[in-house]
Amino acid sequence: MNIYLIRHGQTDWNVAGKIQGKTDIPLNETGRRQAVCLAKGMANRPVVQIFSSDLLRARETAGAIGDSQHVAVETLPGLEEIGFGKWEGMTLEEIQAAFPAEYEKWCENPVTVAPPGGESLSQIKDRCQKVMEEILKRAKGDLAIVSHGAMLAYVVEYLMRNDPNDQEIIVGNASITTIRYEQESGRAVLIQANDQAHLAELTS
């Protein structure tokens, strides 16, 4: 089956370079237009299930696809973005200035050290594994997962865990990353990463 990993459309905090995390920021006007284009781009990628983060920016993006394909969207809290706690709403420069010691500790050991009130890498990977196990167990065919930039990087890592050549993939707003997954063997093949061709009309 094909698994389409989709990042939500643009928000005002994306433009401002602010850490969003679990803060529930909606799509901005560009993001809403991106969602419409994304739905068009998914027209030749029919799905039978759509799983989405329950944060608004992801739900709005998933809803555009669901409406276009007449598929219900199911929200899963496990697909939420990484929690950055007190750092949410701040730029990287602001975090470094306001939390120098905490930021240094986090950079040195993100596996066990979390931002104040946020999640450590160990907690994130555990959450990712649990939600992906649930999705794969319930999969009925080709499906879409609508989530967030950092979280999707860990979803890719989880799905490609048996591939020694896997690498971190950075995904843009409203992009589509396609992975072919064999349910019986658990083997995954990366077909296409960070496809944004459907957004071309926004810049033409």
C-alpha atoms as a printed R data frame, in Angstrom:
    type eleno elety resid chain resno       x      y       z
1   ATOM     1    CA   MET     A     1   0.000  0.000   0.000
2   ATOM     2    CA   ASN     A     2   0.995  3.621  -0.417
3   ATOM     3    CA   ILE     A     3   1.312  5.881   2.600
4   ATOM     4    CA   TYR     A     4   1.198  9.588   1.819
5   ATOM     5    CA   LEU     A     5   2.850 11.719   4.485
6   ATOM     6    CA   ILE     A     6   1.575 15.272   4.279
7   ATOM     7    CA   ARG     A     7   2.678 18.350   6.165
8   ATOM     8    CA   HIS     A     8   0.073 20.978   6.978
9   ATOM     9    CA   GLY     A     9  -0.128 24.239   5.030
10  ATOM    10    CA   GLN     A    10   1.537 27.486   5.996
11  ATOM    11    CA   THR     A    11   0.723 29.417   9.173
12  ATOM    12    CA   ASP     A    12   1.674 32.910  10.322
13  ATOM    13    CA   TRP     A    13   4.089 31.368  12.810
14  ATOM    14    CA   ASN     A    14   5.816 29.465   9.981
15  ATOM    15    CA   VAL     A    15   6.419 32.796   8.251
16  ATOM    16    CA   ALA     A    16   7.677 34.426  11.455
17  ATOM    17    CA   GLY     A    17  10.005 31.519  12.266
18  ATOM    18    CA   LYS     A    18   8.267 30.814  15.579
19  ATOM    19    CA   ILE     A    19   8.259 27.377  17.166
20  ATOM    20    CA   GLN     A    20   4.664 26.090  17.004
21  ATOM    21    CA   GLY     A    21   4.795 22.734  18.757
22  ATOM    22    CA   LYS     A    22   1.420 21.881  20.241
23  ATOM    23    CA   THR     A    23   0.141 25.478  20.121
24  ATOM    24    CA   ASP     A    24  -3.041 25.401  18.038
25  ATOM    25    CA   ILE     A    25  -2.286 27.844  15.231
26  ATOM    26    CA   PRO     A    26  -4.636 27.937  12.185
27  ATOM    27    CA   LEU     A    27  -3.592 28.089   8.550
28  ATOM    28    CA   ASN     A    28  -3.095 31.575   7.147
29  ATOM    29    CA   GLU     A    29  -4.492 32.657   3.775
30  ATOM    30    CA   THR     A    30  -1.545 31.165   1.896
31  ATOM    31    CA   GLY     A    31  -1.913 27.952   3.875
32  ATOM    32    CA   ARG     A    32  -5.582 27.669   2.953
33  ATOM    33    CA   ARG     A    33  -4.725 28.148  -0.720
34  ATOM    34    CA   GLN     A    34  -1.993 25.540  -0.377
35  ATOM    35    CA   ALA     A    35  -4.538 23.108   1.061
36  ATOM    36    CA   VAL     A    36  -6.767 23.570  -1.978
37  ATOM    37    CA   CYS     A    37  -3.814 22.922  -4.309
38  ATOM    38    CA   LEU     A    38  -2.785 19.944  -2.197
39  ATOM    39    CA   ALA     A    39  -6.242 18.411  -2.581
40  ATOM    40    CA   LYS     A    40  -5.866 18.762  -6.349
41  ATOM    41    CA   GLY     A    41  -2.414 17.195  -6.147
42  ATOM    42    CA   MET     A    42  -3.873 14.233  -4.275
43  ATOM    43    CA   ALA     A    43  -6.567 13.670  -6.930
44  ATOM    44    CA   ASN     A    44  -4.410 11.054  -8.664
45  ATOM    45    CA   ARG     A    45  -3.496  9.517  -5.305
46  ATOM    46    CA   PRO     A    46  -6.822  8.182  -4.025
47  ATOM    47    CA   VAL     A    47  -6.896  7.050  -0.401
48  ATOM    48    CA   VAL     A    48  -9.347  5.058   1.679
49  ATOM    49    CA   GLN     A    49  -8.299  6.520   5.032
50  ATOM    50    CA   ILE     A    50  -7.014  9.885   6.248
51  ATOM    51    CA   PHE     A    51  -5.399 10.184   9.676
52  ATOM    52    CA   SER     A    52  -4.597 13.649  10.993
53  ATOM    53    CA   SER     A    53  -3.080 15.381  13.950
54  ATOM    54    CA   ASP     A    54  -5.856 16.972  15.994
55  ATOM    55    CA   LEU     A    55  -4.206 20.398  15.813
56  ATOM    56    CA   LEU     A    56  -6.191 22.876  13.710
57  ATOM    57    CA   ARG     A    57  -3.557 23.524  11.036
58  ATOM    58    CA   ALA     A    58  -3.385 19.811  10.269
59  ATOM    59    CA   ARG     A    59  -7.156 19.274  10.455
60  ATOM    60    CA   GLU     A    60  -7.771 22.134   8.019
61  ATOM    61    CA   THR     A    61  -5.251 20.632   5.592
62  ATOM    62    CA   ALA     A    62  -6.624 17.108   5.957
63  ATOM    63    CA   GLY     A    63 -10.171 18.390   5.555
64  ATOM    64    CA   ALA     A    64  -9.397 19.738   2.088
65  ATOM    65    CA   ILE     A    65  -8.246 16.285   0.978
66  ATOM    66    CA   GLY     A    66 -11.138 14.551   2.707
67  ATOM    67    CA   ASP     A    67 -13.707 16.828   1.113
68  ATOM    68    CA   SER     A    68 -12.172 16.318  -2.326
69  ATOM    69    CA   GLN     A    69 -12.007 12.532  -2.050
70  ATOM    70    CA   HIS     A    70 -15.132 12.076   0.094
71  ATOM    71    CA   VAL     A    71 -13.130 10.333   2.800
72  ATOM    72    CA   ALA     A    72 -13.676 10.997   6.502
73  ATOM    73    CA   VAL     A    73 -10.751 12.405   8.478
74  ATOM    74    CA   GLU     A    74  -9.860 10.692  11.743
75  ATOM    75    CA   THR     A    75  -7.842 12.723  14.220
76  ATOM    76    CA   LEU     A    76  -5.182 11.107  16.383
77  ATOM    77    CA   PRO     A    77  -3.477 13.091  19.182
78  ATOM    78    CA   GLY     A    78  -0.387 10.929  18.685
79  ATOM    79    CA   LEU     A    79   0.256 12.723  15.381
80  ATOM    80    CA   GLU     A    80   0.568 16.132  17.052
81  ATOM    81    CA   GLU     A    81   3.751 18.121  16.615
82  ATOM    82    CA   ILE     A    82   6.588 17.752  19.086
83  ATOM    83    CA   GLY     A    83   5.865 19.591  22.304
84  ATOM    84    CA   PHE     A    84   8.322 22.433  22.937
85  ATOM    85    CA   GLY     A    85   6.667 23.680  26.121
86  ATOM    86    CA   LYS     A    86   7.707 27.202  27.157
87  ATOM    87    CA   TRP     A    87   9.641 27.644  23.914
88  ATOM    88    CA   GLU     A    88   6.508 27.656  21.781
89  ATOM    89    CA   GLY     A    89   5.767 31.023  20.202
90  ATOM    90    CA   MET     A    90   9.451 31.976  20.236
91  ATOM    91    CA   THR     A    91  12.091 32.089  17.515
92  ATOM    92    CA   LEU     A    92  15.324 30.134  17.887
93  ATOM    93    CA   GLU     A    93  17.204 33.348  18.659
94  ATOM    94    CA   GLU     A    94  14.678 34.262  21.382
95  ATOM    95    CA   ILE     A    95  14.977 30.800  22.922
96  ATOM    96    CA   GLN     A    96  18.767 31.004  23.009
97  ATOM    97    CA   ALA     A    97  18.568 34.415  24.686
98  ATOM    98    CA   ALA     A    98  15.854 33.576  27.226
99  ATOM    99    CA   PHE     A    99  16.834 29.963  28.049
100 ATOM   100    CA   PRO     A   100  20.606 29.729  27.404
101 ATOM   101    CA   ALA     A   101  21.349 26.986  29.949
102 ATOM   102    CA   GLU     A   102  18.276 24.907  29.123
103 ATOM   103    CA   TYR     A   103  18.912 25.253  25.397
104 ATOM   104    CA   GLU     A   104  22.529 24.128  25.749
105 ATOM   105    CA   LYS     A   105  21.523 21.074  27.798
106 ATOM   106    CA   TRP     A   106  18.856 20.176  25.246
107 ATOM   107    CA   CYS     A   107  21.301 20.484  22.341
108 ATOM   108    CA   GLU     A   108  23.828 18.299  24.135
109 ATOM   109    CA   ASN     A   109  21.380 15.515  24.989
110 ATOM   110    CA   PRO     A   110  17.967 15.816  23.291
111 ATOM   111    CA   VAL     A   111  17.278 12.105  23.804
112 ATOM   112    CA   THR     A   112  16.609 12.518  27.525
113 ATOM   113    CA   VAL     A   113  16.486 16.298  27.998
114 ATOM   114    CA   ALA     A   114  13.250 18.078  27.088
115 ATOM   115    CA   PRO     A   115  12.538 21.780  26.616
116 ATOM   116    CA   PRO     A   116  10.860 23.207  29.756
117 ATOM   117    CA   GLY     A   117   7.379 21.683  29.724
118 ATOM   118    CA   GLY     A   118   8.078 19.895  26.437
119 ATOM   119    CA   GLU     A   119   9.041 16.440  25.169
120 ATOM   120    CA   SER     A   120  12.375 14.666  24.971
121 ATOM   121    CA   LEU     A   121  13.441 12.763  21.868
122 ATOM   122    CA   SER     A   122  12.852  9.509  23.705
123 ATOM   123    CA   GLN     A   123   9.259 10.495  24.485
124 ATOM   124    CA   ILE     A   124   8.668 11.641  20.906
125 ATOM   125    CA   LYS     A   125   9.906  8.394  19.392
126 ATOM   126    CA   ASP     A   126   7.784  6.389  21.817
127 ATOM   127    CA   ARG     A   127   4.691  8.395  20.853
128 ATOM   128    CA   CYS     A   128   5.493  8.028  17.163
129 ATOM   129    CA   GLN     A   129   5.890  4.269  17.444
130 ATOM   130    CA   LYS     A   130   2.577  3.869  19.278
131 ATOM   131    CA   VAL     A   131   0.523  5.945  16.845
132 ATOM   132    CA   MET     A   132   2.111  4.331  13.790
133 ATOM   133    CA   GLU     A   133   1.515  0.844  15.163
134 ATOM   134    CA   GLU     A   134  -2.151  1.789  15.576
135 ATOM   135    CA   ILE     A   135  -2.412  3.224  12.053
136 ATOM   136    CA   LEU     A   136  -0.700  0.251  10.401
137 ATOM   137    CA   LYS     A   137  -2.827 -2.196  12.358
138 ATOM   138    CA   ARG     A   138  -6.001 -0.472  11.135
139 ATOM   139    CA   ALA     A   139  -4.855  0.216   7.573
140 ATOM   140    CA   LYS     A   140  -7.317 -0.870   4.896
141 ATOM   141    CA   GLY     A   141  -5.388  0.332   1.839
142 ATOM   142    CA   ASP     A   142  -3.690  3.466   0.567
143 ATOM   143    CA   LEU     A   143  -3.852  6.152   3.238
144 ATOM   144    CA   ALA     A   144  -2.804  9.688   4.061
145 ATOM   145    CA   ILE     A   145  -1.213 10.916   7.279
146 ATOM   146    CA   VAL     A   146  -1.412 14.673   7.845
147 ATOM   147    CA   SER     A   147   0.957 15.911  10.514
148 ATOM   148    CA   HIS     A   148   3.817 18.321  11.194
149 ATOM   149    CA   GLY     A   149   7.363 18.865   9.974
150 ATOM   150    CA   ALA     A   150   9.310 17.500  12.917
151 ATOM   151    CA   MET     A   151   6.846 14.715  13.691
152 ATOM   152    CA   LEU     A   152   6.829 13.512  10.077
153 ATOM   153    CA   ALA     A   153  10.608 13.174  10.175
154 ATOM   154    CA   TYR     A   154  10.184 10.594  12.933
155 ATOM   155    CA   VAL     A   155   7.331  8.884  11.087
156 ATOM   156    CA   VAL     A   156   9.649  8.448   8.085
157 ATOM   157    CA   GLU     A   157  12.396  7.164  10.375
158 ATOM   158    CA   TYR     A   158   9.992  4.652  11.922
159 ATOM   159    CA   LEU     A   159   8.662  3.363   8.595
160 ATOM   160    CA   MET     A   160  12.161  3.145   7.064
161 ATOM   161    CA   ARG     A   161  13.761  1.603  10.143
162 ATOM   162    CA   ASN     A   162  14.807 -1.529   8.228
163 ATOM   163    CA   ASP     A   163  16.542  0.472   5.500
164 ATOM   164    CA   PRO     A   164  20.231  1.079   6.290
165 ATOM   165    CA   ASN     A   165  20.273  3.915   3.759
166 ATOM   166    CA   ASP     A   166  17.438  5.906   5.253
167 ATOM   167    CA   GLN     A   167  18.086  9.567   5.858
168 ATOM   168    CA   GLU     A   168  16.360 12.460   7.547
169 ATOM   169    CA   ILE     A   169  13.836 14.091   5.247
170 ATOM   170    CA   ILE     A   170  12.857 17.735   5.615
171 ATOM   171    CA   VAL     A   171   9.345 18.399   4.361
172 ATOM   172    CA   GLY     A   172   7.876 21.734   3.314
173 ATOM   173    CA   ASN     A   173   4.396 23.047   3.966
174 ATOM   174    CA   ALA     A   174   1.655 21.169   2.077
175 ATOM   175    CA   SER     A   175   4.175 18.669   0.685
176 ATOM   176    CA   ILE     A   176   3.589 14.996  -0.098
177 ATOM   177    CA   THR     A   177   6.084 12.262   0.736
178 ATOM   178    CA   THR     A   178   5.177  8.829  -0.629
179 ATOM   179    CA   ILE     A   179   6.250  5.573   0.971
180 ATOM   180    CA   ARG     A   180   5.270  2.131  -0.324
181 ATOM   181    CA   TYR     A   181   4.744 -0.169   2.628
182 ATOM   182    CA   GLU     A   182   4.343 -3.948   2.605
183 ATOM   183    CA   GLN     A   183   2.148 -4.890   5.542
184 ATOM   184    CA   GLU     A   184   3.190 -8.539   5.676
185 ATOM   185    CA   SER     A   185   6.949 -7.966   5.645
186 ATOM   186    CA   GLY     A   186   7.054 -4.477   7.159
187 ATOM   187    CA   ARG     A   187   9.327 -3.388   4.317
188 ATOM   188    CA   ALA     A   188   9.092  0.248   3.272
189 ATOM   189    CA   VAL     A   189  10.401  1.955   0.140
190 ATOM   190    CA   LEU     A   190  10.652  5.714  -0.255
191 ATOM   191    CA   ILE     A   191   9.036  6.558  -3.599
192 ATOM   192    CA   GLN     A   192   9.082 10.350  -3.502
193 ATOM   193    CA   ALA     A   193  10.019 12.922  -0.863
194 ATOM   194    CA   ASN     A   194   8.731 16.442  -0.313
195 ATOM   195    CA   ASP     A   195   6.700 16.728  -3.531
196 ATOM   196    CA   GLN     A   196   5.377 20.286  -3.865
197 ATOM   197    CA   ALA     A   197   4.710 20.329  -7.608
198 ATOM   198    CA   HIS     A   198   1.005 20.892  -6.924
199 ATOM   199    CA   LEU     A   199   1.839 24.293  -5.407
200 ATOM   200    CA   ALA     A   200   3.303 25.642  -8.652
201 ATOM   201    CA   GLU     A   201   0.174 27.627  -9.528
202 ATOM   202    CA   LEU     A   202   0.629 29.715  -6.369
203 ATOM   203    CA   THR     A   203   3.937 31.083  -7.614
204 ATOM   204    CA   SER     A   204   3.151 31.377 -11.322
